[in-house]
C-alpha cells in the first residue's frame, strides 16, 4: 500500500504542479479576454436570468429541470467541504494570501464555467429515456469529432472514479466526523442514515436530485452566510487589517507565528488556486453535466446562469469562511481543516461550532447527490443506459464505507483524479472557444436588436 500511495502522491505532484495551475488560470484568462470580461460585466444579467429561471413557462424550452434547479444541482456538488475545510487548509499551508489567489481563480473561473455550460447545452444529446445528457465527453465527441472521442472517454473514466472519492466517501467521512465530534453520533449510525437518504433521492434520478438541491442548497447557503456575517460583525474592527494582510501575504512570505508554521508566496499561489478549483470546480468539467439538463433553447442564457456558481461558491461563501478565520485570529491557532473554521466561529458565536457542523453535514450530503449525478452520466456514457441503476445501487452502498474509514489515501486519489478530469476538459475548452465566442456574440447582438425594437 505504501508503494501505491507513493506512486499516486508522485502523480499528484505532477498533475497539480505549475503546468496545471498555469493551464487552469491560463484557460480562464484566455476565455475572459475572448469574452471581453463579459462574465464579470454581466453578473447582474446572470442573477436576473437565475431569478426568472425558477420556473419555465415556455413549453418549447427543451430540457429536464429549470435553469435555477440546474444551478442548484451544480452548487450542491461544489458548496461542501471545500468551502469549510478546504479554505481553512489553504490558509494554514499558504497563509492568508491564499484567499487572494482563490479570488483570482474564481474571477477567471467564471468565464471557464460560462464556456463549459454553453458547450454542454449546445452539444447535448437525448438518451433512450428522453432525458437530456451532456458535459465534456459529449462536447468533445460532438464538437471536436470522432478523432477526439478518446479524450471524452478519458474524461468519463476519470469522472466515474472521482465521484466515489471526492463525491462520496470523502463527503460521508466529513459528515460522520462533524456529527461525532459535536453531537457524539457514532460514525456507523451516520453512515447508515446517509445511505438511506442518498438512496431515496438517487433512485428518482436528476429530477428528484434537482428538486432536493433546489430546496436545501439555497436554505443552507443563506444559513451559513448569515452565521459567517455575524462572525465578521463581531470582529468588524479587524476587517480592514485582514484585507491588508491578505493582499500583502499574496505577494510576500509570511513568517511563522503562534501555531502557524509560515508560508512562502509559492505556497499561497499553489494552495489558493488548487483549493479554489477544488471548491468551485471551474475547469474540472463536472458542472456542465448538470447544466446540460436545463430547460433552455439558448446555450448562452444557461452559461450566464452557470457562471454564478463560481461567484457564489468562492467570492461569497469561501470569502466568508476565509475572512472569519483571519479576523478572529484563528489562523495562528494551530488548528486545521473544518476544526479551524469551527474554532473561528465558536470564538465569535455561542453555538458557532454546532453551526459549522450542521452546515458541513448538509453541504456534504448535497455534494454526494450532485456528484452521484456527475458520475452516473460518466458511467452512462461509457457503458450505456443499462448501467445506470446498478451504478446508483453501488454508489449508495459505498456511502457508509466512507463514514467509518480512514481516508488519507482516498483524499490523495480524489485530488489526483480531479486534476486528471480537468486536463481533457481544458483542452476541449481551448479548441472549442471559437464556438463559445460566436454564440455569445450572436446572443448579445440579438438582445441589443430586441431592446432597440422596443
C-alpha positions in Angstrom: 0.0 0.0 0.0 2.9 2.4 0.7 4.2 1.9 -2.8 0.7 2.7 -4.3 0.4 5.8 -2.0 3.9 6.9 -3.0 3.1 6.4 -6.7 -0.3 8.4 -6.5 1.5 11.1 -4.5 4.1 11.5 -7.3 1.4 11.7 -9.9 -0.5 14.2 -7.8 2.6 16.4 -7.5 2.9 16.4 -11.3 -0.8 17.0 -12.2 -1.2 19.7 -9.6 2.2 21.3 -10.4 3.0 24.5 -12.1 1.8 23.4 -15.6 -1.7 22.5 -14.3 -2.1 25.7 -12.3 -0.9 27.7 -15.4 -3.4 25.8 -17.6 -6.4 26.5 -15.3 -5.6 30.2 -14.8 -4.4 30.5 -18.4 -7.6 29.0 -20.0 -9.8 31.1 -17.7 -7.8 34.2 -18.6 -7.9 33.4 -22.3 -11.7 32.9 -22.2 -12.2 36.1 -20.1 -10.3 38.2 -22.6 -12.0 36.4 -25.6 -15.4 37.2 -24.0 -14.2 40.8 -23.3 -14.7 40.3 -19.5 -18.4 39.7 -20.2 -18.9 37.2 -17.2 -17.9 39.9 -14.7 -19.6 42.8 -16.6 -22.9 40.8 -17.0 -23.1 39.5 -13.5 -26.4 41.3 -12.9 -27.8 39.8 -16.0 -26.9 36.4 -14.8 -28.8 36.9 -11.5 -31.9 38.2 -13.3 -31.9 35.1 -15.5 -31.4 32.9 -12.4 -34.4 34.5 -10.7 -36.7 34.3 -13.8 -35.4 30.7 -14.3 -37.0 29.4 -11.2 -39.9 28.2 -13.3 -40.2 27.5 -17.0 -43.3 28.7 -18.7 -42.3 28.3 -22.3 -43.2 24.8 -23.4 -40.8 24.9 -26.3 -37.8 25.0 -23.9 -36.1 21.7 -24.1 -34.6 20.0 -21.0 -35.4 18.2 -17.8 -35.0 20.7 -15.0 -35.4 24.5 -14.6 -32.3 26.7 -15.1 -32.5 27.6 -11.4 -32.5 23.9 -10.3 -29.7 23.1 -12.8 -27.5 25.7 -11.0 -28.6 24.4 -7.6 -27.7 20.8 -8.6 -24.3 22.2 -9.7 -23.9 24.2 -6.4 -24.9 21.1 -4.4 -21.8 19.5 -5.7 -19.5 22.5 -5.3 -20.6 24.0 -2.0 -19.3 21.5 0.5 -16.2 20.5 2.4 -14.1 22.7 0.1 -15.8 25.9 1.4 -15.4 25.0 5.1 -12.4 22.6 5.4 -10.7 23.4 2.0 -10.4 27.2 2.6 -9.1 26.5 6.1 -6.4 24.1 4.8 -5.4 26.6 2.1 -4.8 29.4 4.7 -2.9 27.0 7.1 -0.5 25.9 4.4 -0.4 29.0 2.2 -1.1 31.8 4.6 -3.9 34.5 4.4 -2.6 35.3 0.8 -4.1 32.0 -0.4 -7.5 33.7 -0.2 -6.4 36.3 -2.7 -5.4 33.6 -5.2 -8.7 31.9 -4.6 -10.4 35.1 -5.7 -8.3 35.3 -8.8 -9.1 31.7 -9.7 -12.8 32.5 -9.3 -12.8 35.7 -11.4 -11.3 33.9 -14.4 -13.2 30.7 -13.5 -16.5 32.5 -14.2 -15.5 32.6 -17.8 -14.5 29.0 -17.7 -17.8 27.9 -16.1 -19.7 30.0 -18.6 -17.9 28.3 -21.6 -18.5 24.9 -20.1 -22.3 25.4 -19.8 -22.6 27.0 -23.3 -20.9 24.0 -24.8 -22.8 21.5 -22.7 -26.2 22.8 -23.9 -25.0 23.3 -27.5 -23.7 19.7 -27.9 -26.1 17.8 -25.6 -27.9 14.7 -26.6 -31.2 12.9 -25.6 -30.9 9.4 -24.2 -33.2 6.4 -24.7 -35.4 7.6 -21.7 -35.8 11.1 -23.3 -33.5 12.8 -20.8 -31.0 15.4 -21.9 -27.4 14.4 -21.3 -24.2 16.4 -21.8 -20.9 17.6 -20.5 -17.3 17.4 -21.6 -17.5 13.9 -23.0 -20.4 15.0 -25.3 -19.0 18.3 -26.4 -15.6 16.7 -27.1 -17.3 14.0 -29.2 -19.9 16.1 -30.9 -17.9 19.4 -31.1 -14.4 18.1 -32.0 -15.4 14.9 -33.9 -14.6 11.2 -33.6 -10.8 11.7 -33.8 -11.0 13.4 -30.4 -13.6 10.9 -28.9 -10.9 9.2 -26.9 -10.4 12.4 -24.9 -14.1 12.4 -24.0 -13.8 8.7 -22.9 -10.8 9.6 -20.7 -12.8 12.4 -19.0 -15.7 10.0 -18.4 -13.3 7.3 -17.0 -11.7 9.7 -14.5 -15.1 11.3 -13.6 -16.6 7.9 -12.9 -13.9 7.0 -10.3 -13.5 10.6 -8.9 -17.2 10.5 -7.9 -16.6 7.6 -5.5 -13.8 9.6 -3.8 -14.4 13.3 -3.7 -18.2 13.0 -4.2 -18.9 10.0 -1.9 -16.6 8.6 0.7 -14.8 11.8 1.4 -18.1 13.6 2.0 -19.7 10.9 4.2 -16.5 10.8 6.2 -16.7 14.6 6.7 -20.4 14.3 7.9 -19.5 11.4 10.3 -16.6 13.3 11.7 -18.6 16.5 12.2 -21.5 14.7 13.9 -19.3 12.6 16.0 -17.1 15.5 17.3 -20.0 17.8 18.1 -23.0 15.6 18.8 -21.4 12.2 19.7 -23.2 10.4 17.0 -21.5 7.1 16.2 -19.9 7.1 12.7 -21.6 3.8 11.7 -25.1 5.4 12.5 -24.3 8.4 10.4 -23.2 6.1 7.5 -26.4 4.1 7.6 -28.7 7.1 7.8 -26.8 8.8 5.0 -27.0 5.6 2.9 -30.8 5.5 3.2 -31.2 9.3 2.5 -28.9 9.2 -0.5 -30.6 6.0 -1.9 -34.0 7.5 -1.6 -33.0 10.6 -3.6 -30.8 8.8 -6.2 -33.5 6.4 -7.3 -35.5 9.4 -8.5 -32.8 10.5 -10.9 -32.0 14.1 -12.0 -35.4 15.5 -11.4 -35.5 14.4 -7.7 -31.9 15.4 -7.2 -32.6 18.8 -8.6 -35.8 19.2 -6.6 -34.0 18.4 -3.3 -31.0 20.6 -4.2 -33.3 23.4 -5.2 -34.7 23.5 -1.7 -31.7 22.5 0.5 -28.8 24.5 -1.2 -30.3 28.0 -1.0 -31.5 27.4 2.5 -28.2 26.1 3.9 -26.2 28.7 1.9 -28.2 31.6 3.4 -27.9 30.0 6.9 -24.1 29.6 6.6 -23.6 33.1 5.1 -25.7 34.7 7.8 -23.7 33.0 10.5 -20.4 34.0 8.8 -21.5 37.6 8.6 -22.4 37.5 12.3 -18.8 36.5 13.0 -17.5 39.3 10.8 -19.7 41.8 12.7 -18.2 40.7 16.0 -14.7 41.4 14.6 -15.7 44.3 12.3 -12.8 46.5 13.5 -10.4 43.8 12.2 -11.7 43.6 8.7 -9.6 46.4 7.1 -6.4 44.9 8.6 -7.5 41.4 7.4 -7.8 42.7 3.8 -4.4 44.4 4.1 -2.9 41.1 5.4 -4.5 39.1 2.6 -3.1 41.3 -0.2 0.3 41.6 1.4 0.6 37.9 2.0 -0.3 37.1 -1.6 3.0 38.6 -2.8 5.2 38.3 0.3 6.3 35.4 2.5 4.5 35.1 5.9 6.7 34.5 9.0 5.8 31.8 11.5 3.6 33.0 14.4 1.7 31.2 17.1 0.6 27.8 15.7 1.2 29.0 12.0 4.4 27.5 10.5 5.0 30.2 8.0 4.4 30.2 4.2 6.2 31.1 1.0 4.5 33.0 -1.8 4.5 29.9 -4.0 2.5 28.1 -1.3 -0.1 30.9 -1.2 -0.5 30.7 -5.0 -0.5 26.9 -5.3 -2.9 26.2 -2.5 -5.1 29.2 -3.2 -5.5 28.1 -6.9 -5.8 24.3 -6.1 -8.3 24.8 -3.2 -10.2 27.4 -5.3 -10.6 24.9 -8.1 -11.4 22.1 -5.6 -14.2 24.3 -4.2 -15.8 25.9 -7.3 -14.8 23.2 -9.9 -14.3 25.7 -12.7 -12.4 23.9 -15.4 -13.0 20.5 -13.9 -15.8 19.7 -16.3 -18.3 18.5 -13.6 -20.8 21.4 -13.5 -21.7 21.3 -17.3 -23.0 17.8 -16.8 -25.8 19.3 -14.6 -26.3 22.4 -16.8 -26.9 20.2 -19.9 -30.2 19.1 -18.3 -31.5 22.7 -18.1 -34.8 23.6 -19.8 -33.5 26.2 -22.3 -33.1 26.6 -26.0 -30.3 29.1 -25.7 -26.8 27.9 -24.6 -25.7 31.4 -23.7 -28.6 32.0 -21.3 -27.7 28.9 -19.3 -24.0 29.9 -19.5 -24.9 33.2 -17.8 -26.7 31.3 -15.0 -23.9 28.7 -14.7 -21.1 31.3 -14.2 -22.9 32.4 -11.0 -21.9 29.1 -9.4 -18.3 30.1 -9.2 -19.2 33.6 -7.9 -21.5 32.3 -5.2 -19.2 29.4 -4.2 -15.8 31.3 -4.0 -16.4 35.0 -4.0 -19.2 34.8 -1.4 -19.1 31.5 0.6 -15.3 30.9 0.6 -14.6 34.5 1.4 -17.0 34.4 4.4 -15.0 31.3 5.7 -11.6 32.8 5.0 -12.3 36.2 6.5 -13.9 34.6 9.6 -10.7 32.6 10.1 -8.4 35.6 9.6 -10.3 38.4 11.5 -10.7 36.1 14.5 -7.0 35.3 14.6 -7.8 31.6 14.4 -5.4 31.1 11.5 -2.5 31.2 14.0 -4.2 28.7 16.5 -2.5 25.6 15.1 -5.9 24.1 14.1 -6.6 22.8 10.6 -9.4 21.9 8.2 -13.0 22.0 9.5 -11.7 22.2 13.1 -10.1 25.6 12.3 -13.4 27.0 10.9 -15.3 25.7 13.9 -12.7 27.4 16.2 -13.2 30.7 14.4 -17.0 30.6 14.5 -17.2 29.3 18.2 -15.0 32.2 19.4 -17.4 34.7 18.0 -20.8 32.9 18.4 -22.2 30.9 21.3 -23.1 27.9 19.2 -20.5 28.5 16.4 -19.1 25.0 16.3 -22.6 23.5 16.0 -23.4 25.9 13.2 -20.3 24.8 11.3 -21.0 21.1 12.0 -24.6 21.3 10.7 -23.6 23.3 7.6 -20.8 20.9 6.9 -23.1 17.9 7.2 -25.8 19.2 4.9 -23.3 20.6 2.4 -21.5 17.3 2.3 -24.9 15.4 1.8 -25.9 17.6 -1.1 -22.4 17.2 -2.6 -22.9 13.4 -2.6 -26.2 13.9 -4.5 -24.6 16.3 -7.1 -21.6 14.1 -7.7 -23.7 10.9 -7.9 -25.3 12.5 -11.0 -22.0 13.5 -12.5 -20.5 10.0 -12.1 -23.7 8.4 -13.3 -23.6 10.3 -16.5 -19.9 9.3 -17.0 -20.9 5.7 -16.4 -23.9 6.1 -18.8 -21.5 7.5 -21.5 -19.1 4.6 -21.1 -21.4 1.6 -20.6 -24.9 2.7 -21.8 -28.3 3.3 -20.1 -28.5 -0.2 -18.6 -25.5 0.6 -16.3 -27.4 3.5 -14.6 -29.5 1.5 -12.0 -26.6 -0.8 -10.9 -24.4 2.3 -10.6 -26.9 4.0 -8.3 -27.1 1.0 -6.1 -23.3 0.6 -5.8 -22.8 4.4 -5.2 -25.4 4.2 -2.4 -23.8 1.2 -0.8 -20.3 2.8 -0.7 -21.6 5.8 1.4 -21.3 4.1 4.8 -17.8 2.7 4.0 -16.6 6.3 3.8 -18.2 7.2 7.1 -16.2 4.6 9.0 -12.9 4.6 7.1 -9.6 6.4 7.3 -9.4 8.5 4.1 -5.9 9.9 3.8 -5.3 7.8 0.7 -8.8 8.5 -0.8 -8.3 12.2 -0.4 -5.0 12.0 -2.3 -6.5 9.8 -5.0 -9.6 12.0 -5.4 -7.4 15.1 -5.7 -5.4 13.4 -8.4 -8.4 12.2 -10.3 -9.9 15.8 -10.2 -6.8 17.0 -12.0 -7.0 14.2 -14.5 -10.6 15.2 -15.3 -9.6 18.8 -15.8 -6.9 18.0 -18.4 -9.2 16.8 -21.3 -11.8 19.4 -20.4 -9.3 22.3 -20.6 -8.0 21.1 -23.9 -11.6 20.9 -25.3 -12.4 24.4 -24.0 -9.5 25.9 -25.8 -10.3 24.1 -29.1 -14.0 24.9 -28.9 -13.5 28.5 -27.7 -14.5 30.0 -31.2 -17.9 28.3 -30.8 -18.3 29.9 -27.4 -17.3 33.3 -28.6 -19.5 33.1 -31.8 -22.6 32.0 -29.8 -22.1 34.7 -27.2 -21.7 37.5 -29.9 -24.8 36.3 -31.7 -26.8 36.3 -28.4 -25.9 39.8 -27.3 -26.4 41.2 -30.9 -30.0 39.8 -30.8 -30.6 41.1 -27.3 -29.4 44.6 -28.4 -31.7 44.5 -31.5 -34.7 43.4 -29.4 -34.1 46.4 -27.0 -33.9 48.8 -29.9 -37.1 47.4 -31.4 -38.9 48.0 -28.1 
